[in-house]
Amino acid sequence: MMESGPIDQPKPQQQMWCEKKQTAVHEEIKRMNQLPANSAYGMHRLKRTVSQEQQLELLFAGLSL
């Protein structure tokens, strides 16, 4: 019996969403890097953004297996 295609591959819409989210994260990091080094808001946002980026990296690593 032949299957119509791989089951585990992400749908194009999901892949596009992941790419858009990753682009948004990188743009936010660029904006935060333009703030003064002692900006509490910038430090808070970068910590949260780095955490989200790490989660995305883990997600992408899982998808590539």
Backbone hydrogen bonds, N-H to C=O, Kabsch-Sander energy under -0.5 kcal/mol:
donor,donor_aa,acceptor,acceptor_aa,energy
15,Q,11,K,-2.4
16,M,12,P,-2.5
17,W,13,Q,-2.2
18,C,14,Q,-2.4
19,E,15,Q,-2.2
20,K,16,M,-2.4
21,K,17,W,-2.5
22,Q,18,C,-2.5
23,T,19,E,-2.3
24,A,20,K,-2.3
25,V,21,K,-2.3
26,H,22,Q,-2.2
27,E,23,T,-2.3
28,E,24,A,-2.2
29,I,25,V,-2.1
30,K,26,H,-2.0
31,R,27,E,-2.2
32,M,28,E,-2.5
33,N,29,I,-2.1
34,Q,30,K,-0.7
34,Q,31,R,-0.9
35,L,32,M,-1.2
39,S,36,P,-1.8
40,A,38,N,-0.6
43,M,39,S,-2.4
44,H,40,A,-2.5
45,R,41,Y,-2.7
46,L,42,G,-2.6
47,K,43,M,-2.1
48,R,44,H,-2.0
49,T,45,R,-2.7
50,V,46,L,-2.9
51,S,47,K,-1.9
52,Q,48,R,-2.1
53,E,49,T,-2.5
54,Q,50,V,-2.3
55,Q,51,S,-1.9
56,L,52,Q,-2.1
57,E,53,E,-2.5
58,L,54,Q,-2.2
59,L,55,Q,-2.1
60,F,56,L,-2.9
61,A,57,E,-2.5
62,G,58,L,-2.1
63,L,59,L,-1.9
64,S,60,F,-1.5
65,L,62,G,-0.6
